[in-house]
Amino acid sequence: MQLVIAALALSTAAAFESPYLSSLSGARNGVSMQTATLDPPITVAPAPAAPTIVATDYADEDALFAASTFPIKPEALVARCKEVLTAGIGTKDAGACLDEAFEFVGPVVGPLGRDEYLSALGNFKLEEAFDLSPRYHMFAVDPLQTNRVWFHTRTTGVHTGDFMGKAPTGKDVINPPQCMHMDFSGDGKVTEFGFATADRRQGNTGGLGGAFAFFYAVGIPLPFPEGQPFKPSKRYRLFGLIGKLAKRLSKKK
């Protein structure tokens, strides 16, 4: 019996001398055996490929400015634009900064000639009725129209004086962001000024910009659709309803 036990011991020892079992046990290389697991292997998704930038989708601004024949360079034109804003776009210098062919072009009003524009602003007297902060920003010369300066404003104000018969309310007026532009002649006179609301969902003027915003904000909205917050027409709403019905019917098929 002792001989059988000794033989089994020797055969077991010999088996662990084999390279296969030795590699599993880690007896020689110090590496522990790996324990089986039910967890799925962790895979790392490859990073998405960077989008290809198509050069022809973008204007070559440096080349366009270099080719421009407009005599006032971009940096100087932006500085001139700020001078005009300081002059109230003609309201504080009796229109001296405005070209004889000047036009005002708004989203609704205009085009207005030089004299008509100055007369209209003089009637509103916004700076006498409101403590205003225009907060102009984002000045840039258009590389595709190098006599034009684009800029933005987020005007705020407080109703502190009489406005078209409306006594001061102390109300804060917060205009939506507005994108503005000025076009210049070669001698630095303004030939066109215009603006448009950039985001009608901001502010407290019903999405209105320009003078219309102040009428609405202090409670005397102008009595025509253009002087009211945007409202889709009946035809547009009908068109949208037809589109929704068509989409529902297509899903049922």
Buried (B, 14 or more C-beta within 10 A) or exposed (E): EEEEEEEEEEEEEEEEEEEEEBEBEEEEEEEEEEEEEEEEEEEEEEEEEEEEEEEEEEEEBEEBBEEBEBBBEBEEBBEBBBEBBEBBBBBEBEBEBBBEEBBBBBBEBBEBBBEBBBEBBEEBBBBEBBEBEBEBEEBEBBBEBBBBBBBBBBBBBBBBBEBBEBEBBEBEBBBBBBBBBBBBBEEBBBBBBBBEBBEBEBBBBBBBBBBBBBBBBBEBBBEEEEBBEEEEEEEEEEEEEEEEEEEEEEEEE
